[in-house]
Amino acid sequence: MTILPPEPGEPRRPHGPRDPGDAWVEAPTGERYWGRFGAAGLLALDAERGVLLQHRVGWSHFGGTWALPGGARHQGEDAATGAIREAQEEAGVPDGAVRSRFESVFDAGVWTYTTLVADVVEPFTPVISDPESLELAWVPIDEVESMPLHPGFAASWPLLRGLLSRHPAIVVDMANVVGSVPDGWWRDRAGAASRLLARVSARAARGVPADALSMDGDLWFPSWTAVVEGQARAVSSEVAQVEVVAAPGEGDDTIVSIAADLRARGRDVIVVTSDRGLAQRVAEVGARVQGARWLRDLLDAD
């Protein structure tokens, strides 16, 4: 791998000092890729308007084509952060306007490009905010292929499109998972539940590897619902990235109801429990089941 500095007319940040990531990477076979630490782009998906695409200015790499807002990642920056930052710089995507759903990574060996697919949760009007865009447009999903696409985006679009209908959701049987480890939880059920929720929240923020979900792509950000019952209902419901539901009666009934509702909305549901009776009930409404050890291993993974 060779690191090459930018040349006149090549991509650059609109303001401030250049980041160390703003450089070309040259593979031993001669291909050049923009971004010393890799690159990332945002595929913002609006349920009504489609996909946000950028018409690239003529002097940019593959100028005149349509692609995703994106660019070189900064030193020490994770892909999702880089994709959002670039989309804010190039298309004026507001803070909090999208919710991450999954990442797909193209790995060239010496360089990676990560596409962050995110759902629009607060509708916004994109704004051209740097010189790399001729125009920005919401393009219906069925019309994307008819556009003159950047070759990299054109190659990745079939896989990305196939995953746009997938919405994983994880429902946790907190009583069962808490009770799966003899750590003294019986002395303080609410405290044990709070500790587990903190770890689930951290994992939710980092995402779940696709293979753990038996899904394509590389990293997913499922919705998380944690059902508590009995003394554990005393836990705080304010947990980042996790919806905490206090069961009014038997936790199993609430879990089955939530799983059935999510399935009715087209979600790919995983219920985490090692309770065989509950596992059978949620399977009957179309949910998959993973045992408590699956979640414990996921939380322990770096």
C-alpha positions in Angstrom: 0.0 0.0 0.0 1.2 3.5 -0.9 -0.2 6.7 0.6 -0.4 9.6 -1.9 -1.2 13.2 -1.1 -4.1 15.0 -2.8 -3.5 16.6 -6.2 -5.0 19.8 -7.4 -8.7 19.4 -8.1 -9.0 16.3 -6.0 -11.5 15.9 -3.1 -10.8 18.0 0.0 -12.6 19.1 3.1 -14.5 22.4 2.7 -13.2 24.1 5.8 -10.4 23.9 8.3 -7.1 22.1 8.2 -6.7 18.9 6.2 -7.2 15.7 8.1 -4.5 13.0 7.8 -7.2 10.8 6.2 -7.4 13.1 3.2 -5.1 11.2 0.9 -5.1 8.5 -1.8 -4.3 4.9 -1.0 -2.6 3.1 -3.9 -2.8 -0.7 -4.1 0.1 -2.7 -5.3 -1.8 -3.4 -8.5 -2.2 0.3 -9.2 -5.8 1.1 -8.1 -6.3 4.3 -6.1 -8.8 4.8 -3.4 -9.7 8.0 -1.6 -9.2 7.9 2.2 -6.1 6.9 4.1 -8.2 5.3 6.9 -10.9 4.1 4.5 -14.1 5.9 3.5 -17.8 5.9 4.4 -21.1 7.0 3.0 -24.7 7.4 4.1 -27.6 5.7 2.4 -30.5 7.7 4.0 -33.8 5.9 3.3 -37.0 7.9 3.6 -40.1 5.7 3.5 -42.0 8.1 1.3 -39.3 9.7 -0.9 -36.7 7.0 -1.4 -32.9 7.2 -1.2 -30.9 10.4 -0.9 -28.4 10.6 -3.8 -25.7 13.2 -4.6 -24.9 14.3 -8.2 -21.2 14.6 -8.2 -19.4 17.7 -9.6 -17.4 17.1 -12.7 -13.9 17.5 -11.2 -14.5 14.9 -8.5 -13.7 11.2 -8.8 -16.1 9.8 -11.4 -17.7 13.3 -11.7 -21.1 13.5 -13.2 -22.4 10.3 -11.7 -24.8 9.8 -8.8 -23.7 8.3 -5.5 -24.1 8.6 -1.8 -22.9 11.5 0.3 -19.6 10.3 1.8 -15.9 10.6 1.8 -12.7 9.8 3.7 -12.9 8.8 7.3 -10.9 10.8 9.8 -8.1 9.2 11.9 -9.6 7.2 14.7 -13.2 7.7 13.4 -15.6 4.7 13.2 -17.4 4.2 10.0 -20.9 5.3 11.2 -19.6 8.5 12.6 -17.6 9.2 9.4 -20.7 8.5 7.2 -22.9 10.9 9.2 -20.3 13.6 9.4 -19.7 13.5 5.6 -23.5 13.5 5.0 -23.8 16.6 7.2 -20.9 18.3 5.4 -22.1 17.5 1.9 -25.9 17.3 2.2 -26.8 19.2 5.3 -28.3 16.1 7.1 -29.4 17.4 10.5 -28.4 15.8 13.8 -30.8 13.1 14.8 -32.5 13.0 11.5 -31.6 9.3 10.7 -31.4 6.1 12.7 -28.7 3.6 11.8 -30.0 0.2 10.5 -27.0 -1.6 9.1 -23.5 -1.3 7.6 -22.1 -3.0 4.5 -18.4 -3.0 3.9 -16.5 -3.2 0.6 -13.0 -4.4 1.5 -10.3 -3.9 -1.2 -7.6 -5.3 1.1 -5.7 -2.0 1.4 -8.8 0.1 1.8 -12.4 -0.2 2.9 -15.6 1.6 2.0 -18.5 1.3 4.5 -22.1 2.1 3.5 -24.2 3.1 6.5 -27.9 2.5 5.8 -30.1 4.6 8.0 -33.8 5.3 8.2 -35.0 8.9 8.2 -36.8 9.5 11.5 -37.1 13.3 11.1 -37.8 14.3 7.5 -35.5 17.0 6.2 -34.7 18.9 3.0 -31.1 18.2 1.9 -28.9 21.3 1.3 -25.8 21.5 -0.9 -23.2 22.6 1.6 -19.9 22.0 -0.2 -18.5 22.2 -3.7 -18.6 18.5 -4.4 -22.4 18.4 -5.3 -24.2 19.5 -8.4 -27.5 18.6 -6.9 -29.1 16.4 -4.2 -32.3 14.4 -4.8 -34.5 11.9 -3.2 -34.8 9.0 -5.7 -37.4 6.3 -5.4 -35.9 2.9 -4.8 -37.2 1.5 -8.1 -35.6 4.4 -10.1 -32.1 4.2 -8.6 -30.8 1.7 -11.2 -31.9 4.0 -14.1 -29.5 6.8 -12.9 -25.9 7.1 -14.1 -24.4 5.7 -11.0 -20.9 5.9 -9.6 -19.3 2.5 -10.5 -18.7 1.6 -6.8 -22.3 2.4 -5.8 -23.7 0.6 -8.9 -21.8 -2.5 -7.9 -23.0 -2.4 -4.3 -26.6 -1.4 -5.0 -28.1 -4.9 -5.7 -26.9 -6.2 -2.3 -28.0 -3.0 -0.5 -31.4 -3.0 -2.1 -32.0 -6.6 -1.1 -31.4 -5.7 2.5 -33.6 -2.6 2.7 -36.7 -4.6 3.6 -34.9 -6.2 6.6 -35.6 -4.8 10.1 -34.2 -7.0 12.9 -35.6 -6.6 16.3 -34.4 -8.3 19.5 -36.7 -8.9 22.5 -35.0 -9.9 25.7 -36.6 -12.0 28.4 -34.8 -10.2 31.2 -35.8 -12.5 34.0 -34.5 -15.5 32.2 -31.2 -13.9 31.1 -30.5 -12.4 34.6 -31.2 -15.8 36.1 -28.8 -17.6 33.8 -25.7 -16.6 35.8 -25.5 -17.3 39.6 -24.1 -13.8 40.5 -26.4 -13.1 43.5 -29.2 -11.7 41.4 -31.8 -13.2 43.9 -30.7 -10.7 46.5 -31.3 -7.7 44.2 -33.2 -8.4 41.1 -33.6 -4.8 40.1 -29.9 -4.2 40.5 -29.0 -7.2 38.5 -31.5 -6.2 35.8 -30.0 -2.7 35.7 -26.5 -4.0 35.2 -27.6 -6.2 32.4 -29.5 -3.3 30.7 -26.4 -1.2 30.8 -24.5 -3.9 28.9 -27.3 -4.3 26.4 -27.3 -0.6 25.9 -23.6 -0.6 25.1 -24.0 -3.4 22.7 -26.9 -1.7 21.0 -24.8 1.4 20.4 -22.0 -0.7 18.9 -24.2 -2.9 16.7 -24.5 -6.6 16.2 -22.3 -8.6 13.7 -24.4 -9.9 10.8 -23.4 -13.5 11.3 -24.8 -13.4 14.9 -28.1 -12.5 13.4 -27.8 -15.0 10.5 -28.2 -12.0 8.1 -26.2 -10.6 5.2 -24.3 -7.3 5.5 -21.6 -6.7 8.1 -23.1 -4.9 11.1 -26.7 -4.4 12.1 -28.3 -2.0 14.6 -31.5 -3.9 15.6 -34.2 -2.4 17.8 -33.9 -3.7 21.4 -36.8 -4.3 23.8 -36.2 -5.6 27.3 -39.1 -7.0 29.2 -38.9 -6.9 33.0 -41.2 -8.4 35.6 -41.7 -8.8 39.4 -39.2 -6.9 41.5 -37.1 -5.9 38.4 -39.9 -3.6 37.4 -38.2 -1.1 39.7 -35.5 -0.5 37.1 -35.3 2.8 35.2 -37.1 2.9 31.9 -34.6 5.5 30.6 -32.0 3.3 29.0 -30.2 4.5 25.8 -31.0 2.4 22.7 -33.3 0.1 24.6 -37.0 0.2 25.2 -37.7 -1.2 28.7 -41.2 -2.7 29.1 -42.5 -3.5 32.6 -44.8 -6.5 32.3 -48.1 -5.9 34.2 -48.3 -9.6 34.9 -46.5 -12.6 33.6 -43.5 -11.5 31.5 -44.0 -14.3 29.1 -47.4 -13.0 28.0 -46.0 -9.5 27.4 -43.0 -11.0 25.4 -45.4 -13.0 23.1 -47.5 -9.9 22.5 -44.5 -7.7 21.6 -43.1 -10.4 19.3 -46.4 -10.8 17.5 -46.8 -7.1 17.1 -43.3 -6.7 15.7 -43.8 -9.6 13.3 -47.0 -8.0 12.1 -45.0 -4.9 11.2 -42.6 -7.0 9.1 -39.7 -7.2 11.6 -37.2 -10.0 11.8 -37.7 -10.9 15.5 -35.3 -12.7 17.8 -36.5 -13.4 21.3 -33.8 -14.1 23.8 -34.8 -16.8 26.3 -33.8 -20.2 27.4 -37.4 -21.0 28.6 -38.6 -23.8 26.5 -42.3 -23.0 27.0 -41.8 -19.4 26.0 -39.6 -20.4 23.1 -42.4 -22.5 21.7 -45.0 -19.7 22.1 -42.9 -17.0 20.3 -42.0 -19.5 17.5 -45.7 -19.9 16.9 -46.0 -16.1 16.1 -43.0 -16.3 13.7 -40.1 -15.2 15.9 -36.8 -16.9 16.1 -35.3 -17.8 19.5 -31.8 -17.5 20.9 -30.8 -18.7 24.3 -29.5 -16.6 27.2 -25.9 -17.8 26.4 -26.2 -16.2 22.9 -26.8 -12.8 24.4 -24.2 -13.3 27.1 -21.6 -14.2 24.5 -22.6 -11.2 22.4 -22.2 -8.9 25.4 -18.8 -10.3 26.2 -17.5 -10.0 22.7 -15.2 -7.1 22.0 
